[in-house]
Amino acid sequence: LGDNYPLRAIDQGFQDVVQLLYGYAPSCHCVVGMKVLESRETPGLGDKIESDKNFRSNFDALDVTLNEAGDAPANPIVLVKPRQKNNPWEIEAISGATISSRAVTNILHNSTAVAIPIIEKNLDIFKQGGS
């Protein structure tokens, strides 16, 4: 993973819990990839959070830059309707799978709000541990 940090997050989806693994890259202050580890979302709809290429592209460089105080993301991760994404901290929903899309958004919103400030605050320590 190089200088990226893998993070695991879990929360309620539509059918059951959804468990994700995502990468955080301090170099761009962004999420750089997301993989669904566990999901029992509706086959053919909700399971598109795993397979839909357009949805997955939301996580190529999802902005989680911190505010000036460094204690929270400057812009919360939010879900927007298909073809309405205008900002790098927005996740474009999957048409017909809005609840599952919202679950992923909420999981990342909640996880990054806690984890990213801790990582950024302790980057020097983490880098020393990796040497």
Salt bridges, closest charged atoms under 4 A:
ASP16 OD2 - ARG40 NH1 2.66
GLU38 OE2 - ARG40 NH1 3.31
GLU120 OE2 - HIS29 ND1 3.51
